[in-house]
Amino acid sequence: MIKVTEVHIPPAAEALVVEVLRSGVLAQGPMVRRLEESFESLCATKHAMATSNGTTALELALEAAGIGPGDEVLTTPFTFVATVNAALSVGARVRFVDILPDTYTMDPEALRAAITPNTRAVVPVHLYGHPAHIADIVEICKERDVTVIEDAAQAHGASEGGRPVGSFGIGCFSLYATKNMTSGEGGIITTNDDDIADRVRVLRNQGMRARYQYEVVGHNHRLTDLAAAVGVAEFAELAARTERRRNNAAALCDGLRDIDGLVLPVERDGCRHVYHQFTVRLDEGSRIDRDTLADKLRAADIDSGVYYPRAAYDYDCYRAHPDVHIEQMPVAEMVASQVLSLPVHPFLSPSDLDRIVDAVRAAL
Ligand SMILES: *Cc1c(COP(=O)(O)O)cnc(C)c1O
């Protein structure tokens, strides 16, 4: 079976974990700091703060930006639900902005139309590893004094105009096992803003500045040094693994060109896509639908994934939620019924790639 995701922790992680075990410093210690420094260099930001996971990174970023009960947060409905859950957990009200049909990221024109005087934060998602129109979004938000929080959970190392994601607004990364790099569970917040960085550091550690000096009501969103040790070893492989993802994506695009009804992923001019997913779309011109293609691939021992089968608001728990504004998003709904992610991970062999291309061609 060719899988959609494979986890291969580099052997170098083992010595680093042992180093932490022997040091006796197990949380928010030197190994966590080492991982944070890696993200400061990856994102070219002044600060990076590790958190317990990507969801708590989003929550802390929102809270540090002063977003709370009654504040309006805009995001896209075509994302992993953590983006929505994080905004709801700080008490914010969520409204959605539709996506573009080429990169599946927030439509800046739709954002311009949706933003209101109540809007306090916008959370674009760099979905599948492709940057949202982040410079445009920052520009729109700047005029209105709205905070931009980048959901970069899937986009470690992606960039727009040569500038890394996570450096435009407040960046939030996930280090969950299936992401482009992992620490098991973990998250990172990046920023150039000293005040935001300071508030995040205090909030993640029970609101404590110095020992037993509580400044605000905080949380325990710290990362362990054991997890950070895995993250440090994974980070060392990130550049090479990202190159392999990009090469695999290029090979798949070459092999799958010119098939009726098959829409391939694009890399917008000036952007660097890090292919967390290689997501194709079967539009009206296709002979079969997305689920049939997935079935045929499975029969050929090739796994695939649907990220995501529905718009985020299209579940009873959100439809019934008093803080979620329900509005139909036609592009997101269409795309949710058409997308299928094919394996693109760095551990595919050339013959795996040939098999994927042959099986998709045969099915379509
Ligand atoms: C994975 C993910 C998150 C949440 O990260 P966790 O580390 O799983 O909490 C948030 N947003 C997006 C788009 C994600 O893919």
The ligand as an SDF file (V2000), in Angstrom:
LIG
                    3D

 15 15  0  0  0  0  0  0  0  0999 V2000
   -3.0960   20.5020   12.1270 C   0  0  0  0  0  0  0  0  0  0  0  0
   -3.7550   21.8000   11.9520 C   0  0  0  0  0  0  0  0  0  0  0  0
   -4.0660   22.6190   13.0480 C   0  0  0  0  0  0  0  0  0  0  0  0
   -3.9300   22.1790   14.4850 C   0  0  0  0  0  0  0  0  0  0  0  0
   -2.7030   21.6940   14.8570 O   0  0  0  0  0  0  0  0  0  0  0  0
   -2.6030   20.5950   16.0420 P   0  0  0  0  0  0  0  0  0  0  0  0
   -1.1330   20.5540   16.3010 O   0  0  0  0  0  0  0  0  0  0  0  0
   -3.1500   19.3270   15.5010 O   0  0  0  0  0  0  0  0  0  0  0  0
   -3.3760   21.1110   17.1980 O   0  0  0  0  0  0  0  0  0  0  0  0
   -4.6070   23.8610   12.7970 C   0  0  0  0  0  0  0  0  0  0  0  0
   -4.8640   24.2810   11.5470 N   0  0  0  0  0  0  0  0  0  0  0  0
   -4.6030   23.5200   10.4730 C   0  0  0  0  0  0  0  0  0  0  0  0
   -4.9090   24.0530    9.1080 C   0  0  0  0  0  0  0  0  0  0  0  0
   -4.0560   22.2440   10.6330 C   0  0  0  0  0  0  0  0  0  0  0  0
   -3.8130   21.4920    9.5590 O   0  0  0  0  0  0  0  0  0  0  0  0
  1  2  1  0
  2  3  1  0
  2 14  2  0
  3  4  1  0
  3 10  2  0
  4  5  1  0
  5  6  1  0
  6  7  2  0
  6  8  1  0
  6  9  1  0
 10 11  1  0
 11 12  2  0
 12 13  1  0
 12 14  1  0
 14 15  1  0
M  END
$$$$
